[in-house]
């Protein structure tokens, strides 16, 4: 398994985001995440600008694994990017 940093831009109410986090937790993968809908003001604007750099449609979850960007809960792609 590769040791690539994993970051998730998610929404606290999104079922696909929850599925992504659960899959990573089940695989004991360390990851950082931001629930964008829980942010406010300038902090939210700054994070959304970051998301748009990776995913211009700004949809969730936006998952960054190393230098690979995966949009949506695509378990096979996530596992491949992690080397699982």
mmCIF file of the N, C-alpha and C atoms, coordinates in Angstrom:
data_MODEL
# 
_entry.id   MODEL 
# 
loop_
_atom_site.group_PDB 
_atom_site.id 
_atom_site.type_symbol 
_atom_site.label_atom_id 
_atom_site.label_alt_id 
_atom_site.label_comp_id 
_atom_site.label_asym_id 
_atom_site.label_entity_id 
_atom_site.label_seq_id 
_atom_site.pdbx_PDB_ins_code 
_atom_site.Cartn_x 
_atom_site.Cartn_y 
_atom_site.Cartn_z 
_atom_site.occupancy 
_atom_site.B_iso_or_equiv 
_atom_site.pdbx_formal_charge 
_atom_site.auth_seq_id 
_atom_site.auth_comp_id 
_atom_site.auth_asym_id 
_atom_site.auth_atom_id 
_atom_site.pdbx_PDB_model_num 
ATOM 1   N N  . UNK A 1 1  ? 0.840   -1.173 0.000   1.00 0.00 ? 1  UNK A N  1 
ATOM 2   C CA . UNK A 1 1  ? 0.000   0.000  0.000   1.00 0.00 ? 1  UNK A CA 1 
ATOM 3   C C  . UNK A 1 1  ? 0.890   1.243  0.000   1.00 0.00 ? 1  UNK A C  1 
ATOM 4   N N  . UNK A 1 2  ? 0.611   2.143  -0.911  1.00 0.00 ? 2  UNK A N  1 
ATOM 5   C CA . UNK A 1 2  ? 1.373   3.383  -1.005  1.00 0.00 ? 2  UNK A CA 1 
ATOM 6   C C  . UNK A 1 2  ? 1.008   4.301  0.141   1.00 0.00 ? 2  UNK A C  1 
ATOM 7   N N  . UNK A 1 3  ? 1.943   5.161  0.534   1.00 0.00 ? 3  UNK A N  1 
ATOM 8   C CA . UNK A 1 3  ? 1.698   6.078  1.639   1.00 0.00 ? 3  UNK A CA 1 
ATOM 9   C C  . UNK A 1 3  ? 1.496   7.487  1.089   1.00 0.00 ? 3  UNK A C  1 
ATOM 10  N N  . UNK A 1 4  ? 0.397   7.687  0.385   1.00 0.00 ? 4  UNK A N  1 
ATOM 11  C CA . UNK A 1 4  ? 0.092   8.976  -0.217  1.00 0.00 ? 4  UNK A CA 1 
ATOM 12  C C  . UNK A 1 4  ? -0.847  9.738  0.707   1.00 0.00 ? 4  UNK A C  1 
ATOM 13  N N  . UNK A 1 5  ? -0.681  11.060 0.797   1.00 0.00 ? 5  UNK A N  1 
ATOM 14  C CA . UNK A 1 5  ? -1.623  11.831 1.617   1.00 0.00 ? 5  UNK A CA 1 
ATOM 15  C C  . UNK A 1 5  ? -3.021  11.789 0.990   1.00 0.00 ? 5  UNK A C  1 
ATOM 16  N N  . UNK A 1 6  ? -4.028  11.673 1.853   1.00 0.00 ? 6  UNK A N  1 
ATOM 17  C CA . UNK A 1 6  ? -5.414  11.604 1.392   1.00 0.00 ? 6  UNK A CA 1 
ATOM 18  C C  . UNK A 1 6  ? -6.188  12.765 2.013   1.00 0.00 ? 6  UNK A C  1 
ATOM 19  N N  . UNK A 1 7  ? -6.867  13.520 1.158   1.00 0.00 ? 7  UNK A N  1 
ATOM 20  C CA . UNK A 1 7  ? -7.677  14.655 1.610   1.00 0.00 ? 7  UNK A CA 1 
ATOM 21  C C  . UNK A 1 7  ? -9.043  14.542 0.969   1.00 0.00 ? 7  UNK A C  1 
ATOM 22  N N  . UNK A 1 8  ? -10.075 14.780 1.766   1.00 0.00 ? 8  UNK A N  1 
ATOM 23  C CA . UNK A 1 8  ? -11.446 14.717 1.254   1.00 0.00 ? 8  UNK A CA 1 
ATOM 24  C C  . UNK A 1 8  ? -12.127 16.050 1.519   1.00 0.00 ? 8  UNK A C  1 
ATOM 25  N N  . UNK A 1 9  ? -12.691 16.610 0.470   1.00 0.00 ? 9  UNK A N  1 
ATOM 26  C CA . UNK A 1 9  ? -13.582 17.754 0.609   1.00 0.00 ? 9  UNK A CA 1 
ATOM 27  C C  . UNK A 1 9  ? -14.987 17.159 0.551   1.00 0.00 ? 9  UNK A C  1 
ATOM 28  N N  . UNK A 1 10 ? -15.760 17.344 1.620   1.00 0.00 ? 10 UNK A N  1 
ATOM 29  C CA . UNK A 1 10 ? -17.039 16.664 1.725   1.00 0.00 ? 10 UNK A CA 1 
ATOM 30  C C  . UNK A 1 10 ? -18.124 17.583 2.277   1.00 0.00 ? 10 UNK A C  1 
ATOM 31  N N  . UNK A 1 11 ? -19.328 17.025 2.320   1.00 0.00 ? 11 UNK A N  1 
ATOM 32  C CA . UNK A 1 11 ? -20.464 17.687 2.963   1.00 0.00 ? 11 UNK A CA 1 
ATOM 33  C C  . UNK A 1 11 ? -20.917 16.776 4.104   1.00 0.00 ? 11 UNK A C  1 
ATOM 34  N N  . UNK A 1 12 ? -21.270 17.347 5.220   1.00 0.00 ? 12 UNK A N  1 
ATOM 35  C CA . UNK A 1 12 ? -21.622 16.546 6.397   1.00 0.00 ? 12 UNK A CA 1 
ATOM 36  C C  . UNK A 1 12 ? -22.874 15.704 6.174   1.00 0.00 ? 12 UNK A C  1 
ATOM 37  N N  . UNK A 1 13 ? -23.733 16.106 5.247   1.00 0.00 ? 13 UNK A N  1 
ATOM 38  C CA . UNK A 1 13 ? -25.005 15.407 5.017   1.00 0.00 ? 13 UNK A CA 1 
ATOM 39  C C  . UNK A 1 13 ? -24.983 14.490 3.796   1.00 0.00 ? 13 UNK A C  1 
ATOM 40  N N  . UNK A 1 14 ? -23.862 14.396 3.112   1.00 0.00 ? 14 UNK A N  1 
ATOM 41  C CA . UNK A 1 14 ? -23.767 13.673 1.837   1.00 0.00 ? 14 UNK A CA 1 
ATOM 42  C C  . UNK A 1 14 ? -23.519 12.180 2.073   1.00 0.00 ? 14 UNK A C  1 
ATOM 43  N N  . UNK A 1 15 ? -24.407 11.334 1.544   1.00 0.00 ? 15 UNK A N  1 
ATOM 44  C CA . UNK A 1 15 ? -24.254 9.884  1.745   1.00 0.00 ? 15 UNK A CA 1 
ATOM 45  C C  . UNK A 1 15 ? -23.008 9.342  1.044   1.00 0.00 ? 15 UNK A C  1 
ATOM 46  N N  . UNK A 1 16 ? -22.662 9.887  -0.126  1.00 0.00 ? 16 UNK A N  1 
ATOM 47  C CA . UNK A 1 16 ? -21.453 9.429  -0.833  1.00 0.00 ? 16 UNK A CA 1 
ATOM 48  C C  . UNK A 1 16 ? -20.198 9.817  -0.057  1.00 0.00 ? 16 UNK A C  1 
ATOM 49  N N  . UNK A 1 17 ? -20.228 10.992 0.571   1.00 0.00 ? 17 UNK A N  1 
ATOM 50  C CA . UNK A 1 17 ? -19.097 11.428 1.392   1.00 0.00 ? 17 UNK A CA 1 
ATOM 51  C C  . UNK A 1 17 ? -18.935 10.495 2.598   1.00 0.00 ? 17 UNK A C  1 
ATOM 52  N N  . UNK A 1 18 ? -20.056 10.157 3.234   1.00 0.00 ? 18 UNK A N  1 
ATOM 53  C CA . UNK A 1 18 ? -20.018 9.248  4.394   1.00 0.00 ? 18 UNK A CA 1 
ATOM 54  C C  . UNK A 1 18 ? -19.500 7.877  3.980   1.00 0.00 ? 18 UNK A C  1 
ATOM 55  N N  . UNK A 1 19 ? -19.926 7.399  2.814   1.00 0.00 ? 19 UNK A N  1 
ATOM 56  C CA . UNK A 1 19 ? -19.464 6.090  2.324   1.00 0.00 ? 19 UNK A CA 1 
ATOM 57  C C  . UNK A 1 19 ? -17.959 6.106  2.072   1.00 0.00 ? 19 UNK A C  1 
ATOM 58  N N  . UNK A 1 20 ? -17.455 7.219  1.532   1.00 0.00 ? 20 UNK A N  1 
ATOM 59  C CA . UNK A 1 20 ? -16.025 7.346  1.268   1.00 0.00 ? 20 UNK A CA 1 
ATOM 60  C C  . UNK A 1 20 ? -15.239 7.297  2.578   1.00 0.00 ? 20 UNK A C  1 
ATOM 61  N N  . UNK A 1 21 ? -15.676 8.068  3.561   1.00 0.00 ? 21 UNK A N  1 
ATOM 62  C CA . UNK A 1 21 ? -14.986 8.096  4.861   1.00 0.00 ? 21 UNK A CA 1 
ATOM 63  C C  . UNK A 1 21 ? -15.032 6.722  5.527   1.00 0.00 ? 21 UNK A C  1 
ATOM 64  N N  . UNK A 1 22 ? -16.181 6.043  5.442   1.00 0.00 ? 22 UNK A N  1 
ATOM 65  C CA . UNK A 1 22 ? -16.313 4.720  6.058   1.00 0.00 ? 22 UNK A CA 1 
ATOM 66  C C  . UNK A 1 22 ? -15.374 3.727  5.388   1.00 0.00 ? 22 UNK A C  1 
ATOM 67  N N  . UNK A 1 23 ? -15.322 3.751  4.058   1.00 0.00 ? 23 UNK A N  1 
ATOM 68  C CA . UNK A 1 23 ? -14.436 2.828  3.340   1.00 0.00 ? 23 UNK A CA 1 
ATOM 69  C C  . UNK A 1 23 ? -12.981 3.048  3.756   1.00 0.00 ? 23 UNK A C  1 
ATOM 70  N N  . UNK A 1 24 ? -12.558 4.310  3.824   1.00 0.00 ? 24 UNK A N  1 
ATOM 71  C CA . UNK A 1 24 ? -11.176 4.604  4.221   1.00 0.00 ? 24 UNK A CA 1 
ATOM 72  C C  . UNK A 1 24 ? -10.911 4.160  5.651   1.00 0.00 ? 24 UNK A C  1 
ATOM 73  N N  . UNK A 1 25 ? -11.870 4.412  6.545   1.00 0.00 ? 25 UNK A N  1 
ATOM 74  C CA . UNK A 1 25 ? -11.712 3.996  7.940   1.00 0.00 ? 25 UNK A CA 1 
ATOM 75  C C  . UNK A 1 25 ? -11.637 2.469  8.038   1.00 0.00 ? 25 UNK A C  1 
ATOM 76  N N  . UNK A 1 26 ? -12.502 1.776  7.280   1.00 0.00 ? 26 UNK A N  1 
ATOM 77  C CA . UNK A 1 26 ? -12.488 0.298  7.283   1.00 0.00 ? 26 UNK A CA 1 
ATOM 78  C C  . UNK A 1 26 ? -11.155 -0.251 6.799   1.00 0.00 ? 26 UNK A C  1 
ATOM 79  N N  . UNK A 1 27 ? -10.497 0.490  5.898   1.00 0.00 ? 27 UNK A N  1 
ATOM 80  C CA . UNK A 1 27 ? -9.189  0.068  5.364   1.00 0.00 ? 27 UNK A CA 1 
ATOM 81  C C  . UNK A 1 27 ? -8.036  0.627  6.199   1.00 0.00 ? 27 UNK A C  1 
ATOM 82  N N  . UNK A 1 28 ? -8.366  1.258  7.307   1.00 0.00 ? 28 UNK A N  1 
ATOM 83  C CA . UNK A 1 28 ? -7.400  1.913  8.211   1.00 0.00 ? 28 UNK A CA 1 
ATOM 84  C C  . UNK A 1 28 ? -6.479  2.890  7.475   1.00 0.00 ? 28 UNK A C  1 
ATOM 85  N N  . UNK A 1 29 ? -7.072  3.664  6.571   1.00 0.00 ? 29 UNK A N  1 
ATOM 86  C CA . UNK A 1 29 ? -6.332  4.687  5.841   1.00 0.00 ? 29 UNK A CA 1 
ATOM 87  C C  . UNK A 1 29 ? -6.466  6.006  6.601   1.00 0.00 ? 29 UNK A C  1 
ATOM 88  N N  . UNK A 1 30 ? -5.345  6.644  6.878   1.00 0.00 ? 30 UNK A N  1 
ATOM 89  C CA . UNK A 1 30 ? -5.362  7.962  7.511   1.00 0.00 ? 30 UNK A CA 1 
ATOM 90  C C  . UNK A 1 30 ? -5.750  8.997  6.465   1.00 0.00 ? 30 UNK A C  1 
ATOM 91  N N  . UNK A 1 31 ? -6.633  9.911  6.817   1.00 0.00 ? 31 UNK A N  1 
ATOM 92  C CA . UNK A 1 31 ? -7.035  10.953 5.871   1.00 0.00 ? 31 UNK A CA 1 
ATOM 93  C C  . UNK A 1 31 ? -7.446  12.210 6.608   1.00 0.00 ? 31 UNK A C  1 
ATOM 94  N N  . UNK A 1 32 ? -7.349  13.323 5.894   1.00 0.00 ? 32 UNK A N  1 
ATOM 95  C CA . UNK A 1 32 ? -7.841  14.602 6.392   1.00 0.00 ? 32 UNK A CA 1 
ATOM 96  C C  . UNK A 1 32 ? -9.106  14.916 5.613   1.00 0.00 ? 32 UNK A C  1 
ATOM 97  N N  . UNK A 1 33 ? -10.044 15.578 6.279   1.00 0.00 ? 33 UNK A N  1 
ATOM 98  C CA . UNK A 1 33 ? -11.256 15.959 5.559   1.00 0.00 ? 33 UNK A CA 1 
ATOM 99  C C  . UNK A 1 33 ? -11.762 17.304 6.049   1.00 0.00 ? 33 UNK A C  1 
ATOM 100 N N  . UNK A 1 34 ? -12.529 17.939 5.188   1.00 0.00 ? 34 UNK A N  1 
ATOM 101 C CA . UNK A 1 34 ? -13.186 19.194 5.527   1.00 0.00 ? 34 UNK A CA 1 
ATOM 102 C C  . UNK A 1 34 ? -14.645 19.052 5.110   1.00 0.00 ? 34 UNK A C  1 
ATOM 103 N N  . UNK A 1 35 ? -15.558 19.207 6.073   1.00 0.00 ? 35 UNK A N  1 
ATOM 104 C CA . UNK A 1 35 ? -16.983 19.267 5.749   1.00 0.00 ? 35 UNK A CA 1 
ATOM 105 C C  . UNK A 1 35 ? -17.298 20.713 5.387   1.00 0.00 ? 35 UNK A C  1 
ATOM 106 N N  . UNK A 1 36 ? -17.338 20.990 4.096   1.00 0.00 ? 36 UNK A N  1 
ATOM 107 C CA . UNK A 1 36 ? -17.434 22.351 3.584   1.00 0.00 ? 36 UNK A CA 1 
ATOM 108 C C  . UNK A 1 36 ? -18.710 23.046 4.053   1.00 0.00 ? 36 UNK A C  1 
ATOM 109 N N  . UNK A 1 37 ? -19.804 22.294 4.161   1.00 0.00 ? 37 UNK A N  1 
ATOM 110 C CA . UNK A 1 37 ? -21.072 22.909 4.558   1.00 0.00 ? 37 UNK A CA 1 
ATOM 111 C C  . UNK A 1 37 ? -21.087 23.391 6.007   1.00 0.00 ? 37 UNK A C  1 
ATOM 112 N N  . UNK A 1 38 ? -20.121 22.957 6.805   1.00 0.00 ? 38 UNK A N  1 
ATOM 113 C CA . UNK A 1 38 ? -20.064 23.394 8.204   1.00 0.00 ? 38 UNK A CA 1 
ATOM 114 C C  . UNK A 1 38 ? -19.206 24.649 8.386   1.00 0.00 ? 38 UNK A C  1 
ATOM 115 N N  . UNK A 1 39 ? -18.566 25.089 7.319   1.00 0.00 ? 39 UNK A N  1 
ATOM 116 C CA . UNK A 1 39 ? -17.749 26.295 7.376   1.00 0.00 ? 39 UNK A CA 1 
ATOM 117 C C  . UNK A 1 39 ? -18.610 27.516 7.069   1.00 0.00 ? 39 UNK A C  1 
ATOM 118 N N  . UNK A 1 40 ? -18.097 28.679 7.451   1.00 0.00 ? 40 UNK A N  1 
ATOM 119 C CA . UNK A 1 40 ? -18.840 29.912 7.179   1.00 0.00 ? 40 UNK A CA 1 
ATOM 120 C C  . UNK A 1 40 ? -17.904 30.985 6.640   1.00 0.00 ? 40 UNK A C  1 
ATOM 121 N N  . UNK A 1 41 ? -18.497 31.940 5.957   1.00 0.00 ? 41 UNK A N  1 
ATOM 122 C CA . UNK A 1 41 ? -17.800 33.157 5.547   1.00 0.00 ? 41 UNK A CA 1 
ATOM 123 C C  . UNK A 1 41 ? -16.553 32.929 4.729   1.00 0.00 ? 41 UNK A C  1 
ATOM 124 N N  . UNK A 1 42 ? -15.492 33.656 5.106   1.00 0.00 ? 42 UNK A N  1 
ATOM 125 C CA . UNK A 1 42 ? -14.236 33.641 4.353   1.00 0.00 ? 42 UNK A CA 1 
ATOM 126 C C  . UNK A 1 42 ? -13.597 32.257 4.345   1.00 0.00 ? 42 UNK A C  1 
ATOM 127 N N  . UNK A 1 43 ? -13.738 31.530 5.445   1.00 0.00 ? 43 UNK A N  1 
ATOM 128 C CA . UNK A 1 43 ? -13.152 30.184 5.517   1.00 0.00 ? 43 UNK A CA 1 
ATOM 129 C C  . UNK A 1 43 ? -13.807 29.270 4.473   1.00 0.00 ? 43 UNK A C  1 
ATOM 130 N N  . UNK A 1 44 ? -15.146 29.343 4.371   1.00 0.00 ? 44 UNK A N  1 
ATOM 131 C CA . UNK A 1 44 ? -15.860 28.531 3.374   1.00 0.00 ? 44 UNK A CA 1 
ATOM 132 C C  . UNK A 1 44 ? -15.454 28.949 1.961   1.00 0.00 ? 44 UNK A C  1 
ATOM 133 N N  . UNK A 1 45 ? -15.386 30.246 1.710   1.00 0.00 ? 45 UNK A N  1 
ATOM 134 C CA . UNK A 1 45 ? -15.013 30.748 0.377   1.00 0.00 ? 45 UNK A CA 1 
ATOM 135 C C  . UNK A 1 45 ? -13.616 30.261 -0.008  1.00 0.00 ? 45 UNK A C  1 
ATOM 136 N N  . UNK A 1 46 ? -12.690 30.290 0.935   1.00 0.00 ? 46 UNK A N  1 
ATOM 137 C CA . UNK A 1 46 ? -11.317 29.862 0.657   1.00 0.00 ? 46 UNK A CA 1 
ATOM 138 C C  . UNK A 1 46 ? -11.267 28.372 0.333   1.00 0.00 ? 46 UNK A C  1 
ATOM 139 N N  . UNK A 1 47 ? -11.988 27.563 1.087   1.00 0.00 ? 47 UNK A N  1 
ATOM 140 C CA . UNK A 1 47 ? -11.999 26.114 0.844   1.00 0.00 ? 47 UNK A CA 1 
ATOM 141 C C  . UNK A 1 47 ? -12.669 25.809 -0.497  1.00 0.00 ? 47 UNK A C  1 
ATOM 142 N N  . UNK A 1 48 ? -13.780 26.490 -0.795  1.00 0.00 ? 48 UNK A N  1 
ATOM 143 C CA . UNK A 1 48 ? -14.447 26.261 -2.088  1.00 0.00 ? 48 UNK A CA 1 
ATOM 144 C C  . UNK A 1 48 ? -13.535 26.641 -3.253  1.00 0.00 ? 48 UNK A C  1 
ATOM 145 N N  . UNK A 1 49 ? -12.730 27.676 -3.086  1.00 0.00 ? 49 UNK A N  1 
ATOM 146 C CA . UNK A 1 49 ? -11.760 28.042 -4.126  1.00 0.00 ? 49 UNK A CA 1 
ATOM 147 C C  . UNK A 1 49 ? -10.742 26.916 -4.303  1.00 0.00 ? 49 UNK A C  1 
ATOM 148 N N  . UNK A 1 50 ? -10.316 26.290 -3.192  1.00 0.00 ? 50 UNK A N  1 
ATOM 149 C CA . UNK A 1 50 ? -9.408  25.140 -3.264  1.00 0.00 ? 50 UNK A CA 1 
ATOM 150 C C  . UNK A 1 50 ? -10.059 23.978 -3.999  1.00 0.00 ? 50 UNK A C  1 
ATOM 151 N N  . UNK A 1 51 ? -11.310 23.675 -3.645  1.00 0.00 ? 51 UNK A N  1 
ATOM 152 C CA . UNK A 1 51 ? -12.019 22.565 -4.286  1.00 0.00 ? 51 UNK A CA 1 
ATOM 153 C C  . UNK A 1 51 ? -12.086 22.788 -5.787  1.00 0.00 ? 51 UNK A C  1 
ATOM 154 N N  . UNK A 1 52 ? -12.394 24.015 -6.201  1.00 0.00 ? 52 UNK A N  1 
ATOM 155 C CA . UNK A 1 52 ? -12.546 24.319 -7.633  1.00 0.00 ? 52 UNK A CA 1 
ATOM 156 C C  . UNK A 1 52 ? -11.246 24.136 -8.411  1.00 0.00 ? 52 UNK A C  1 
ATOM 157 N N  . UNK A 1 53 ? -10.097 24.240 -7.733  1.00 0.00 ? 53 UNK A N  1 
ATOM 158 C CA . UNK A 1 53 ? -8.814  23.986 -8.400  1.00 0.00 ? 53 UNK A CA 1 
ATOM 159 C C  . UNK A 1 53 ? -8.726  22.513 -8.828  1.00 0.00 ? 53 UNK A C  1 
ATOM 160 N N  . UNK A 1 54 ? -9.268  21.627 -8.004  1.00 0.00 ? 54 UNK A N  1 
ATOM 161 C CA . UNK A 1 54 ? -9.226  20.191 -8.281  1.00 0.00 ? 54 UNK A CA 1 
ATOM 162 C C  . UNK A 1 54 ? -10.438 19.728 -9.070  1.00 0.00 ? 54 UNK A C  1 
ATOM 163 N N  . UNK A 1 55 ? -11.587 20.360 -8.823  1.00 0.00 ? 55 UNK A N  1 
ATOM 164 C CA . UNK A 1 55 ? -12.863 19.919 -9.378  1.00 0.00 ? 55 UNK A CA 1 
ATOM 165 C C  . UNK A 1 55 ? -13.707 21.157 -9.688  1.00 0.00 ? 55 UNK A C  1 
ATOM 166 N N  . UNK A 1 56 ? -13.588 21.681 -10.924 1.00 0.00 ? 56 UNK A N  1 
ATOM 167 C CA . UNK A 1 56 ? -14.295 22.921 -11.282 1.00 0.00 ? 56 UNK A CA 1 
ATOM 168 C C  . UNK A 1 56 ? -15.807 22.873 -11.056 1.00 0.00 ? 56 UNK A C  1 
ATOM 169 N N  . UNK A 1 57 ? -16.407 21.679 -11.086 1.00 0.00 ? 57 UNK A N  1 
ATOM 170 C CA . UNK A 1 57 ? -17.854 21.564 -10.838 1.00 0.00 ? 57 UNK A CA 1 
ATOM 171 C C  . UNK A 1 57 ? -18.189 21.698 -9.358  1.00 0.00 ? 57 UNK A C  1 
ATOM 172 N N  . UNK A 1 58 ? -17.171 21.574 -8.512  1.00 0.00 ? 58 UNK A N  1 
ATOM 173 C CA . UNK A 1 58 ? -17.334 21.742 -7.070  1.00 0.00 ? 58 UNK A CA 1 
ATOM 174 C C  . UNK A 1 58 ? -18.391 20.774 -6.512  1.00 0.00 ? 58 UNK A C  1 
ATOM 175 N N  . UNK A 1 59 ? -18.275 19.509 -6.906  1.00 0.00 ? 59 UNK A N  1 
ATOM 176 C CA . UNK A 1 59 ? -19.185 18.498 -6.398  1.00 0.00 ? 59 UNK A CA 1 
ATOM 177 C C  . UNK A 1 59 ? -18.468 17.665 -5.334  1.00 0.00 ? 59 UNK A C  1 
ATOM 178 N N  . UNK A 1 60 ? -19.245 16.881 -4.599  1.00 0.00 ? 60 UNK A N  1 
ATOM 179 C CA . UNK A 1 60 ? -18.689 16.186 -3.437  1.00 0.00 ? 60 UNK A CA 1 
ATOM 180 C C  . UNK A 1 60 ? -19.058 14.710 -3.450  1.00 0.00 ? 60 UNK A C  1 
ATOM 181 N N  . UNK A 1 61 ? -18.182 13.868 -2.888  1.00 0.00 ? 61 UNK A N  1 
ATOM 182 C CA . UNK A 1 61 ? -16.878 14.221 -2.350  1.00 0.00 ? 61 UNK A CA 1 
ATOM 183 C C  . UNK A 1 61 ? -15.843 14.448 -3.453  1.00 0.00 ? 61 UNK A C  1 
ATOM 184 N N  . UNK A 1 62 ? -14.918 15.350 -3.176  1.00 0.00 ? 62 UNK A N  1 
ATOM 185 C CA . UNK A 1 62 ? -13.737 15.522 -4.005  1.00 0.00 ? 62 UNK A CA 1 
ATOM 186 C C  . UNK A 1 62 ? -12.593 14.943 -3.177  1.00 0.00 ? 62 UNK A C  1 
ATOM 187 N N  . UNK A 1 63 ? -11.964 13.903 -3.708  1.00 0.00 ? 63 UNK A N  1 
ATOM 188 C CA . UNK A 1 63 ? -10.946 13.154 -2.974  1.00 0.00 ? 63 UNK A CA 1 
ATOM 189 C C  . UNK A 1 63 ? -9.608  13.342 -3.670  1.00 0.00 ? 63 UNK A C  1 
ATOM 190 N N  . UNK A 1 64 ? -8.603  13.722 -2.898  1.00 0.00 ? 64 UNK A N  1 
ATOM 191 C CA . UNK A 1 64 ? -7.256  13.858 -3.446  1.00 0.00 ? 64 UNK A CA 1 
ATOM 192 C C  . UNK A 1 64 ? -6.381  12.811 -2.772  1.00 0.00 ? 64 UNK A C  1 
ATOM 193 N N  . UNK A 1 65 ? -5.808  11.935 -3.599  1.00 0.00 ? 65 UNK A N  1 
ATOM 194 C CA . UNK A 1 65 ? -4.914  10.885 -3.113  1.00 0.00 ? 65 UNK A CA 1 
ATOM 195 C C  . UNK A 1 65 ? -3.591  11.093 -3.824  1.00 0.00 ? 65 UNK A C  1 
ATOM 196 N N  . UNK A 1 66 ? -2.605  11.602 -3.100  1.00 0.00 ? 66 UNK A N  1 
ATOM 197 C CA . UNK A 1 66 ? -1.346  11.970 -3.739  1.00 0.00 ? 66 UNK A CA 1 
ATOM 198 C C  . UNK A 1 66 ? -1.620  13.067 -4.743  1.00 0.00 ? 66 UNK A C  1 
ATOM 199 N N  . UNK A 1 67 ? -1.366  12.793 -6.038  1.00 0.00 ? 67 UNK A N  1 
ATOM 200 C CA . UNK A 1 67 ? -1.639  13.794 -7.074  1.00 0.00 ? 67 UNK A CA 1 
ATOM 201 C C  . UNK A 1 67 ? -2.861  13.411 -7.917  1.00 0.00 ? 67 UNK A C  1 
ATOM 202 N N  . UNK A 1 68 ? -3.601  12.382 -7.490  1.00 0.00 ? 68 UNK A N  1 
ATOM 203 C CA . UNK A 1 68 ? -4.796  11.939 -8.215  1.00 0.00 ? 68 UNK A CA 1 
ATOM 204 C C  . UNK A 1 68 ? -6.055  12.522 -7.580  1.00 0.00 ? 68 UNK A C  1 
ATOM 205 N N  . UNK A 1 69 ? -6.960  12.990 -8.426  1.00 0.00 ? 69 UNK A N  1 
ATOM 206 C CA . UNK A 1 69 ? -8.232  13.546 -7.961  1.00 0.00 ? 69 UNK A CA 1 
ATOM 207 C C  . UNK A 1 69 ? -9.353  12.612 -8.399  1.00 0.00 ? 69 UNK A C  1 
ATOM 208 N N  . UNK A 1 70 ? -10.190 12.226 -7.434  1.00 0.00 ? 70 UNK A N  1 
ATOM 209 C CA . UNK A 1 70 ? -11.352 11.387 -7.717  1.00 0.00 ? 70 UNK A CA 1 
ATOM 210 C C  . UNK A 1 70 ? -12.579 12.142 -7.225  1.00 0.00 ? 70 UNK A C  1 
ATOM 211 N N  . UNK A 1 71 ? -13.556 12.281 -8.108  1.00 0.00 ? 71 UNK A N  1 
ATOM 212 C CA . UNK A 1 71 ? -14.787 12.982 -7.745  1.00 0.00 ? 71 UNK A CA 1 
ATOM 213 C C  . UNK A 1 71 ? -15.895 11.965 -7.603  1.00 0.00 ? 71 UNK A C  1 
ATOM 214 N N  . UNK A 1 72 ? -16.487 11.898 -6.416  1.00 0.00 ? 72 UNK A N  1 
ATOM 215 C CA . UNK A 1 72 ? -17.549 10.935 -6.154  1.00 0.00 ? 72 UNK A CA 1 
ATOM 216 C C  . UNK A 1 72 ? -17.003 9.702  -5.460  1.00 0.00 ? 72 UNK A C  1 
ATOM 217 N N  . UNK A 1 73 ? -17.922 8.892  -4.935  1.00 0.00 ? 73 UNK A N  1 
ATOM 218 C CA . UNK A 1 73 ? -17.538 7.652  -4.258  1.00 0.00 ? 73 UNK A CA 1 
ATOM 219 C C  . UNK A 1 73 ? -17.368 6.569  -5.303  1.00 0.00 ? 73 UNK A C  1 
ATOM 220 N N  . UNK A 1 74 ? -16.143 6.432  -5.796  1.00 0.00 ? 74 UNK A N  1 
ATOM 221 C CA . UNK A 1 74 ? -15.796 5.433  -6.811  1.00 0.00 ? 74 UNK A CA 1 
ATOM 222 C C  . UNK A 1 74 ? -14.807 4.482  -6.163  1.00 0.00 ? 74 UNK A C  1 
ATOM 223 N N  . UNK A 1 75 ? -15.376 3.491  -5.471  1.00 0.00 ? 75 UNK A N  1 
ATOM 224 C CA . UNK A 1 75 ? -14.565 2.618  -4.626  1.00 0.00 ? 75 UNK A CA 1 
ATOM 225 C C  . UNK A 1 75 ? -13.394 1.984  -5.372  1.00 0.00 ? 75 UNK A C  1 
ATOM 226 N N  . UNK A 1 76 ? -13.630 1.490  -6.583  1.00 0.00 ? 76 UNK A N  1 
ATOM 227 C CA . UNK A 1 76 ? -12.557 0.823  -7.342  1.00 0.00 ? 76 UNK A CA 1 
ATOM 228 C C  . UNK A 1 76 ? -11.412 1.810  -7.617  1.00 0.00 ? 76 UNK A C  1 
ATOM 229 N N  . UNK A 1 77 ? -11.750 3.022  -8.066  1.00 0.00 ? 77 UNK A N  1 
ATOM 230 C CA . UNK A 1 77 ? -10.712 4.033  -8.352  1.00 0.00 ? 77 UNK A CA 1 
ATOM 231 C C  . UNK A 1 77 ? -9.967  4.421  -7.072  1.00 0.00 ? 77 UNK A C  1 
ATOM 232 N N  . UNK A 1 78 ? -10.701 4.561  -5.986  1.00 0.00 ? 78 UNK A N  1 
ATOM 233 C CA . UNK A 1 78 ? -10.071 4.942  -4.698  1.00 0.00 ? 78 UNK A CA 1 
ATOM 234 C C  . UNK A 1 78 ? -9.089  3.845  -4.281  1.00 0.00 ? 78 UNK A C  1 
ATOM 235 N N  . UNK A 1 79 ? -9.536  2.594  -4.341  1.00 0.00 ? 79 UNK A N  1 
ATOM 236 C CA . UNK A 1 79 ? -8.663  1.485  -3.957  1.00 0.00 ? 79 UNK A CA 1 
ATOM 237 C C  . UNK A 1 79 ? -7.418  1.422  -4.846  1.00 0.00 ? 79 UNK A C  1 
ATOM 238 N N  . UNK A 1 80 ? -7.601  1.622  -6.146  1.00 0.00 ? 80 UNK A N  1 
ATOM 239 C CA . UNK A 1 80 ? -6.444  1.611  -7.063  1.00 0.00 ? 80 UNK A CA 1 
ATOM 240 C C  . UNK A 1 80 ? -5.473  2.731  -6.729  1.00 0.00 ? 80 UNK A C  1 
ATOM 241 N N  . UNK A 1 81 ? -5.999  3.927  -6.464  1.00 0.00 ? 81 UNK A N  1 
ATOM 242 C CA . UNK A 1 81 ? -5.136  5.072  -6.158  1.00 0.00 ? 81 UNK A CA 1 
ATOM 243 C C  . UNK A 1 81 ? -4.371  4.862  -4.857  1.00 0.00 ? 81 UNK A C  1 
ATOM 244 N N  . UNK A 1 82 ? -4.970  4.101  -3.934  1.00 0.00 ? 82 UNK A N  1 
ATOM 245 C CA . UNK A 1 82 ? -4.326  3.809  -2.653  1.00 0.00 ? 82 UNK A CA 1 
ATOM 246 C C  . UNK A 1 82 ? -3.400  2.602  -2.731  1.00 0.00 ? 82 UNK A C  1 
ATOM 247 N N  . UNK A 1 83 ? -3.475  1.876  -3.825  1.00 0.00 ? 83 UNK A N  1 
ATOM 248 C CA . UNK A 1 83 ? -2.657  0.663  -3.958  1.00 0.00 ? 83 UNK A CA 1 
ATOM 249 C C  . UNK A 1 83 ? -3.201  -0.491 -3.138  1.00 0.00 ? 83 UNK A C  1 
ATOM 250 N N  . UNK A 1 84 ? -4.521  -0.533 -2.944  1.00 0.00 ? 84 UNK A N  1 
ATOM 251 C CA . UNK A 1 84 ? -5.143  -1.612 -2.152  1.00 0.00 ? 84 UNK A CA 1 
ATOM 252 C C  . UNK A 1 84 ? -5.547  -2.778 -3.037  1.00 0.00 ? 84 UNK A C  1 
# 
